[in-house]
């Protein structure tokens, strides 16, 4: 079935993701060894309609709430963390394209409605304002999924009339204007292929930019459809935390499978009768359940405020940013706890549990899931101090 011919429901999209779990699990080791997601996996994501979930209708998308994409990512992460991560990055960018505007979106999808973007938001390189746009030079790191992408979204500082004297812009750059440098040798999320992008004297027209400062101020979203009126920082952070939920749930799934049949090698008792095994599983399962509830509640609150025309305040956004970080921390702790009950079996590279552990540790290290700094920022904002986080 061509998913463009029929608008699937949210439940149908989630069911398609759930149905992919066995295949993703079977491919996870090869994905890791190749250090990039298999092309057939990307093709299956395309056929399932996942890239249309948060894409604007005017460009062929379903224009759904990001929560639908989050639920899909949670299912995909149960099978393969790296595949879910690449779907997360390349999928949530289709939401961000609404912030760029129609001209940039037309450049991206005008001749290829399946064109994808990787990203590197940190201002790694040098940006120079020139007539009609900007000139970029340098190396941008950690661009997940770049092997499968036709464009990239890159961050950079420019001089501007702001309180800090600078603006943090992001630039939409075609694949023909950068080289991929294979630097992605890591212990976790190996299959994301998060390599470096190298640019030399690349011109980017002004219409292919948008301001993260404006995104933080939320001064430019009033004319957009409601699904694009959440803040960029919150929307992106919850996408990342959704993959962590999937990883943790995948570890719970695998733990149940293994412990249901495992026997203690010393006394011959069934592992599933151990109070410690049961306790760790119960706590881990509760952590994942709580993480899902935290995300769902935040999205319900934001959707309700947008529908009522009520401001999503700075305090709200600081809370939501911490929620994302707390989700990452809770899911990471769930996987660590389960892994500690696998004993020597967990050391074997043939045991997928070690991959769930490594991927959880790597994913929870993402800047958006910093539960320490986001907690401090939230506390400061609640006490009347200025925010220290401008990506929320």
C-alpha positions in Angstrom: 0.0 0.0 0.0 1.2 3.5 -0.8 0.9 5.4 2.5 0.6 8.6 0.5 -2.8 7.5 -0.8 -4.3 7.0 2.7 -3.8 9.0 5.9 -3.1 6.4 8.6 -4.3 6.9 12.1 -2.0 7.3 15.0 -2.7 3.8 16.2 -2.0 2.4 12.8 1.4 4.1 12.7 2.3 2.8 16.2 1.2 -0.7 15.2 3.4 -0.6 12.1 6.4 0.3 14.4 5.5 -2.5 16.8 5.4 -5.0 13.9 9.0 -4.0 13.0 10.5 -4.9 16.4 11.5 -8.5 15.5 13.2 -7.4 12.3 15.0 -4.6 13.9 16.3 -6.9 16.7 17.5 -9.3 14.1 19.4 -6.5 12.2 20.8 -4.8 15.3 24.1 -6.5 15.3 24.7 -5.9 11.6 23.6 -2.3 12.0 26.2 -1.9 14.8 29.0 -3.5 12.8 28.3 -1.4 9.7 28.1 1.7 11.8 25.1 2.9 9.9 21.4 1.9 9.7 20.7 -0.6 6.8 19.2 1.0 3.7 16.3 -1.5 3.8 15.4 -0.3 7.3 15.2 3.3 6.1 13.1 2.1 3.1 10.7 0.4 5.5 10.4 3.5 7.6 9.6 5.4 4.5 7.0 2.9 3.3 5.4 2.9 6.8 4.8 6.7 6.5 6.9 7.6 9.5 8.6 10.5 7.7 5.1 12.1 7.1 4.0 12.1 10.7 5.0 15.7 11.6 5.6 17.0 8.1 3.3 19.8 7.0 0.3 18.9 4.9 1.2 21.4 2.2 4.3 19.3 1.5 2.6 15.9 1.6 2.7 15.2 5.3 0.1 14.1 7.9 0.7 17.2 10.2 0.1 15.1 13.3 1.2 16.0 16.9 4.8 15.1 17.7 3.4 12.7 20.3 2.6 10.3 17.5 6.2 10.3 16.3 7.3 9.8 20.0 5.1 6.7 20.3 6.5 5.3 17.1 10.1 5.9 18.3 9.4 4.2 21.6 8.4 1.1 19.7 11.3 1.2 17.3 13.8 1.6 20.1 12.7 -1.7 21.6 14.2 -3.4 18.5 17.2 -1.3 17.6 18.4 1.8 19.4 20.5 3.1 16.5 17.7 2.7 13.9 15.3 4.5 16.2 17.8 7.2 16.9 18.3 7.9 13.1 14.5 7.8 12.6 14.2 10.3 15.5 16.7 12.8 14.2 15.7 12.7 10.5 12.0 12.5 11.5 11.8 15.4 13.9 13.6 17.6 11.4 10.5 17.4 9.2 8.7 19.2 12.1 11.4 21.8 12.2 11.1 22.6 8.5 7.9 24.5 9.4 10.2 27.0 11.3 12.4 27.5 8.2 9.4 28.5 6.1 8.0 27.5 2.7 10.9 28.5 0.5 13.4 26.3 2.3 10.9 23.4 2.5 10.3 23.7 -1.2 14.1 23.6 -1.8 14.2 20.4 0.3 11.2 18.5 -1.0 10.4 20.2 -4.3 12.0 17.4 -6.4 12.2 14.6 -3.8 9.4 14.3 -1.2 11.5 11.7 0.7 14.5 14.0 1.1 16.0 13.8 4.6 18.2 16.0 6.8 20.8 15.1 9.4 22.0 17.9 11.7 24.7 19.3 13.9 23.3 22.2 15.9 26.4 23.1 18.0 28.2 26.1 16.4 31.3 24.1 15.6 32.2 26.0 12.4 32.7 29.6 11.3 29.8 31.7 9.9 30.3 34.9 8.0 27.4 37.2 6.9 27.7 38.0 3.1 25.4 39.6 0.6 22.2 37.5 0.4 23.1 35.0 3.1 26.0 33.5 4.9 29.3 31.7 4.2 30.2 28.6 6.2 33.5 27.0 6.9 34.6 24.3 9.3 33.7 20.8 10.6 30.4 20.0 12.2 30.4 17.0 14.5 27.9 14.2 15.4 25.6 14.3 12.4 23.5 11.2 13.0 22.2 9.4 10.0 24.1 11.6 7.5 24.8 8.6 5.2 21.1 8.5 4.4 20.5 12.2 4.1 20.3 14.7 1.2 20.7 17.8 3.3 22.0 18.9 6.7 20.9 21.4 9.3 24.0 23.1 10.9 24.3 25.7 13.7 26.4 28.8 13.9 26.7 32.2 15.7 26.3 35.5 13.8 26.4 39.1 15.1 22.9 40.4 15.8 21.0 43.0 17.7 20.2 40.8 20.7 21.1 41.1 24.4 24.1 38.9 23.9 25.1 40.6 20.6 24.8 37.3 18.7 22.1 35.1 17.2 22.3 31.3 17.0 21.1 30.5 13.5 20.7 27.1 11.8 21.4 26.6 8.1 20.0 24.2 5.6 22.8 22.9 3.5 22.5 20.4 0.5 24.6 17.2 0.4 26.5 18.5 -2.6 28.1 21.3 -0.4 29.7 19.1 2.3 31.9 16.1 2.7 31.3 13.3 5.3 34.3 12.5 7.4 34.1 9.0 9.0 34.9 9.7 12.6 32.2 7.6 14.3 34.0 5.0 16.4 32.1 4.7 19.7 31.1 2.2 22.3 27.4 2.9 22.0 24.8 3.9 19.4 27.4 2.7 16.8 24.8 2.2 14.1 23.8 5.9 14.1 26.7 6.8 11.9 27.0 10.2 13.6 29.9 11.3 11.5 31.5 14.8 10.9 30.5 17.1 8.1 33.2 19.3 6.5 32.3 22.6 4.7 34.6 24.8 2.7 33.4 28.3 1.6 29.7 27.2 1.4 27.1 29.8 0.6 23.7 29.5 2.3 21.0 31.9 1.1 19.1 33.7 3.9 15.8 31.8 3.3 17.5 28.6 4.3 18.0 29.7 7.8 16.0 30.1 11.0 16.9 31.5 14.4 17.2 29.4 17.5 16.9 32.7 19.5 13.5 33.3 17.8 12.6 29.7 18.5 13.4 30.2 22.2 11.4 33.5 22.3 8.5 31.7 20.4 7.8 35.0 18.5 7.3 33.4 15.1 5.0 30.4 15.6 1.6 32.1 15.9 0.8 31.8 12.2 1.7 28.1 12.1 -0.6 25.2 12.6 -1.0 24.2 16.3 1.3 21.2 16.1 4.2 23.5 15.3 3.6 25.9 18.2 5.5 23.9 20.9 9.0 25.2 21.5 11.8 23.7 19.4 13.9 22.8 22.5 11.1 20.9 24.2 10.0 19.2 21.0 13.4 17.9 20.1 14.3 16.9 23.6 11.2 14.8 24.0 12.0 13.0 20.7 15.4 12.1 22.1 13.9 10.9 25.4 11.4 8.8 23.4 14.2 6.7 22.0 15.5 6.1 25.6 12.1 4.9 26.6 12.3 2.4 23.7 15.7 1.2 24.7 14.7 0.7 28.3 11.5 -1.1 27.3 13.5 -3.3 24.9 15.8 -4.2 27.8 12.8 -5.1 29.9 11.4 -7.3 27.1 14.7 -9.1 26.7 15.2 -9.5 30.5 11.8 -11.2 30.8 12.6 -13.6 27.9 15.9 -14.5 29.4 15.0 -14.8 33.0 11.8 -16.8 32.3 14.0 -19.8 31.3 17.3 -19.2 33.0 18.6 -21.5 35.8 21.0 -20.6 38.5 24.2 -22.6 37.7 25.1 -23.0 41.4 21.9 -24.5 43.0 19.7 -25.2 40.0 16.9 -22.9 41.0 14.9 -21.0 38.5 16.1 -17.4 38.1 12.5 -16.1 37.9 12.0 -17.2 41.5 14.7 -14.9 42.8 13.3 -12.0 44.8 16.2 -9.8 43.6 15.5 -10.6 39.9 11.8 -9.9 40.5 12.6 -6.7 42.4 14.9 -5.3 39.7 12.4 -6.1 36.9 9.5 -4.6 38.8 11.4 -1.4 39.5 12.8 -1.1 35.9 9.3 -1.7 34.5 7.9 1.0 36.7 10.7 3.4 35.6 9.7 2.9 32.0 6.0 3.2 32.7 6.7 6.5 34.7 8.8 7.8 31.9 6.0 7.3 29.3 3.5 8.9 31.7 5.8 11.9 32.2 6.1 12.5 28.5 2.4 12.0 27.7 1.4 14.4 30.5 3.7 17.1 29.3 2.4 16.8 25.7 -1.2 16.9 26.9 -0.5 20.1 28.9 1.2 21.8 25.9 -1.6 20.7 23.5 -4.3 22.0 25.9 -2.6 25.4 26.3 -2.1 25.8 22.6 -5.8 24.9 22.0 -6.9 27.4 24.6 -4.6 30.1 23.3 -2.8 30.1 26.7 0.9 30.9 26.8 3.4 28.1 27.4 5.4 29.9 30.0 9.2 29.9 30.7 8.5 28.0 33.9 6.5 25.4 31.9 9.3 25.0 29.4 12.0 24.6 32.1 9.8 21.9 33.6 9.4 20.1 30.3 13.1 20.3 29.6 13.8 18.7 32.9 11.1 16.1 32.3 13.0 15.0 29.2 16.3 14.8 31.1 14.6 12.9 33.9 13.1 10.4 31.4 16.6 9.8 30.1 18.0 9.3 33.6 15.2 6.9 34.7 15.5 4.8 31.6 19.3 4.6 31.9 19.0 3.5 35.5 16.4 0.9 34.5 18.7 -0.7 32.0 21.7 -0.6 34.3 19.7 -2.3 37.1 18.6 -5.1 34.8 22.0 -5.6 33.4 23.4 -6.2 36.9 21.2 -9.3 37.2 22.6 -10.9 34.0 25.9 -11.9 35.7 28.6 -13.2 33.4 26.1 -13.9 30.6 25.7 -10.1 30.2 29.3 -9.8 29.2 28.9 -11.9 26.0 28.7 -9.9 22.8 26.2 -12.4 21.6 23.8 -11.3 24.4 21.8 -8.2 23.1 21.5 -7.0 26.7 25.0 -5.6 26.6 24.0 -3.5 23.5 20.9 -2.2 25.3 23.3 -1.1 28.1 25.8 0.6 25.9 23.1 2.3 23.8 21.3 3.5 26.9 24.5 5.0 28.4 25.3 6.7 25.1 21.9 8.0 24.4 21.4 9.4 28.0 24.6 11.4 27.4 22.9 13.5 24.8 23.0 17.2 25.7 19.1 17.4 25.7 19.0 14.7 28.4 21.2 16.4 31.0 19.1 15.8 34.1 21.6 17.6 36.3 21.8 21.0 34.6 18.1 21.0 33.6 17.1 20.4 37.3 19.3 23.3 38.4 17.8 25.5 35.6 14.3 24.6 36.6 15.0 25.3 40.3 16.5 28.7 39.4 13.6 29.7 37.1 11.1 28.7 39.8 13.1 30.9 42.3 13.0 33.9 39.9 16.4 33.6 38.3 17.0 34.0 34.6 17.1 30.7 32.6 20.5 29.2 31.8 19.0 27.0 29.1 18.1 28.6 25.7 17.2 25.4 24.0 13.9 24.8 25.7 
